[in-house]
Amino acid sequence: MSTPLPVLIVGDAVSAPTGLGRITAAIAERADASLKDVCRIATLGYGGPGSRKYNFFQYSFEDTKDFMIPVLPDVWEDWAGNERGVIFFIWDASRLGWFSRPNTMCPDPALKQFLTSAKIERWIYCPIDAEGPWDGRLSYPVTQYLRGFDRILAYGAFGENVLRKSLGDQLACESDLTSIPHGIDSTVFYPRDRQASKRDFTKITGAATLRGTQWESILDEAPLIGVVATNQARKDWGLWAEVCALFLKRHPTARFWIHTDMIERDASISSLLVDFGLLDSVVISLGYLDDDAMAQAYSACDLTLGIGAGEGFGYPIAESLFCGTPVVHGKYAGAVDYLWDDLLVDPAIFQVRGSFNTKRPIFNPKDWFEKMESLLWKRVVSPSQLDWCNVWPRFEAWFRKGLAK
């Protein structure tokens, strides 16, 4: 019987309040439980100390320069020694040229020496949230970073198609690139009683207006529109504000809930609330809410809005659907893999943005408003293909195939 190979999963910490941290935790926990005969699992995570609730070993790192991880050689020595094994990144490929192409792109001598001599395979679970600027192909630097990986796993068909178009005949083997969505836990995210969730909404979320006031209750007949999104450049908060102002004009009793990480960063959410007359109609919750609270909050909403200008997958979108609440989202990128046309808004035009020349959609707010009107008061059935009980067997088969090489 062969010795289980060391696998180090690297990305955001399993305790980090980020989508990548949640994906890392979910995959590592399931791999640790079901793959002990072929591998042993540890994680190396950024942005958190880890969590005692998991059985696998956890390392952490904080200080990075250009996303390099100087402690990686020491961590691998402690976890694997001189064994052959796998370093599996659950991170954006644009951060990882130093890892995948160390001979030409790693300026740290000690890290370069480790990466060019260690007996490791390089794997990546790669979020692709946009097409590149020409014919859908990713920008040249990202393509070069990806070519240094031995196995590439995309989140869905959109990402896999973009990667195949970008990498072309550079793949050593067709099976080195495929796609598997990460799952949703249907034992937590399922429809709760909407009236009860609306009644207890403030207690569940702790949300308050910018003035610091909280709603005593939400009327059953008052539409509640939610958005769960970080305050970063890829989220279109200006679109959100204009769409909500249009909706409030038609539905004066409407209420809006924001769950985000920061009020002031890439967007000034406070200024948007003032400028669009939303100050007293919006409550905000910040930071961490556990999964049960999030499921109740999604269930309380009559609609949620997915305002990303491209998603690799979109946790809040899928979670809302699993709680029975429709989501309005742009018809672009990864979330389209599991959303249906009744939920999608066509882009008006596209624009190339950012240092990696990604193609981003621009929408007409009135199109979003009309889609909201068509979905208000409706319930949806969850996309069961995203349930972890259906997704994990595909992951397990993928792991086993790669580890058997």
Secondary structure, 3 states (H helix, E strand, C coil): CCCCEEEEEEEECCCCCCHHHHHHHHHHHHHHHHCCCCEEEEEEEECCCCCCCCCCEEEEECCCECCECCCHHHHHHHHHCCCCEEEEEECCHHHCHHHHCHHHHCCCHHHHHHHHHCCEEEEEEECCCCECCECCECCHHHHHHHCCCCEEEECCHHHHHHHHHHHHHHCCCHHHEEECCCCECCCCCCCCCHHHHHHCHHHHHCCECCCCCCCCCCCCCCCEEEEECCCCCCECHHHHHHHHHHHHHHCCCCEEEEEECCCECCCEHHHHHHHCCCCCCEEEEECCCCHHHHHHHHHHCCEEEECECCCCCCHHHHHHHHCCCCEEEECCCHHHHCCCHHHEECCCEEEEECCCCEEEEECCHHHHHHHHHHHCCCCCCCCHHHEHHHHHHHHHHHHHHHHCC
